[in-house]
Amino acid sequence: MPSTTTRHQPVSFGVRFPPCTSAREVAEAVALSERKGFDTAWIADSQLLWRDVFATMALAADRTEHIRLASAVTNFVTRHPSVVASAANTLNELAPGRVLLGVGTGDSSVKPLGMRPSRLAEMREAISTTRTLLAGEQRDFGNRRASLRDAAGEVAIHIAASGPRSLGMAGEVADGVLTLAGISPETVAGTWKSVEDGAAKAGRAMSELDFTVGAFCKITDDIERDAAILKPICLHLASIGAQDYLRIAGIDLEPPPAIPEVYPDMVHAEDWDLAVEKASRYVTDDMAVRFSRAFCLFGTVEEILDRIRAAIDLGATGFYLRHVGNYTLPLEVIETFGDEIIPRFTTGTVGGMS
């Protein structure tokens, strides 16, 4: 585990954009985040909920100069690895060196279609295929061999993960990991250990990987008032394998198999008030407050800065910031974190505060 002494290495701040409005509007919001000092724009991918991720990333590439553009996250169920490789290759031509391929098992892209999310072995194979094609090399497809014409070079691949097995696989095969299991010291240390174990299994050092910690964000001086909106997210995490991390925070709940009244699921609910109402059957107000403190960057500026510093000391190299909501752009997060949080970090360091 990293030392708790200050580490003078770059830290990145990324923000998640659901492409819930026209690609032009999303691209303009990405450009705003670049001006506010964000390093990465994570564009969400779910074909029934939002505009196409890669088309939106392409337009954002044209509107920006240096911000990294990342899928958050695509999958290999609705898109064959060759399709993912071609899309990433095209983006890499538009924004050389700025493209990051975030991948996951599928979630809201596949479940509404009655399809099965990727198993880890399937995702491992798909990542290998994507890398081979992006490198311009041939790959076997049944009784055929094929390659990607005009391959423009490799693209970094990050795996979104919350459970120990998926975190370990990220340590083995990915260029980085996007953790979705909380930001408390206990959960960051636990996720780091799982990734580190996977990296060691593959003979890799953690210094070879980006370790990005995801968190829902809001600057507030009244957590008790604002935490209730997090209840659907807390319930969702319990349903996707993060119960051990929830228990560390003192949250012990058994999620139902499904809540059919909420479409398409708890964390992507179109009617958030309804999702909060239904989640409240399982997640108490006290649990929501505990969740806000252990899993989120909710609080005053100083409280948020303290949590960020603690995560950095435990190995975080970046942060994936998201607002509560999937059908609005994260303009409040861009403005408040761009004005109040990012400027407090000196350029090129993670420990020093200006």
C-alpha angles and dihedrals in degrees: 000000000000120000117260090232118109113279117209100210131117117277122198130214117205131180129207120235120194103205089229097145135033116322088240092058092047091049091051090051089050089052089052091052089052090054090049092057103261115149101202136033110204109201114202121232125211114127098207095047105041148014117287112290098218096045089050092048090051092055091045089053089058092050097048140055112201113000114114116245117216136178111235090220136327125181143212097233102069089028124047113227089249090057091049091048092050092049092048091046092053091049090048088058090052096044108019113207093001101089123101122183111215111192137184142163097278110258110167093013094061110021097067087055093054090248127137121248116241119278113230093251090053092049091048090054092045092052090051091050092048092050093048092052094046089053089057093246129135123260131194116245107181106299093344134081120211141169137197111260115228094009106191098202142278124323123205113252121208124187121218107220143163108168126072095249096051091043089052092051090051088055090052103047114007134087088225146352131233106206120210099181104093142281104250115119090250095053095041090051091047095049091045090054092051092050091044091052090053092047092050090051088058093043093251132136122229088237086073092063137066110232107203120183118208123214141164109238142208132150105224140148093210113056093166089059097044104035096082091078087066095063096096090050092050091051092047093053090052088057096052102053105279097112094111090057091045090054090054086061091049094258113131115173139144112222120217118246089252143339102220094189090068116074129238095347140310099276095043097038116158090207104047095179089056091048091052090049093051094042090052088072088070106020116061125208089254091052090051091053091047089049092051091055099043102035106024145053094238118142144058121330092259093048091051092047090052091053092048092050091049092051091048091052088054093053109278112149096179146009131229106207123196137173124225104265140058103209100055130061119253094248094138092053091047092051100040099039091038090054103032109026114026096050089057090069115076116234112274098008137087102195104043117084122204 
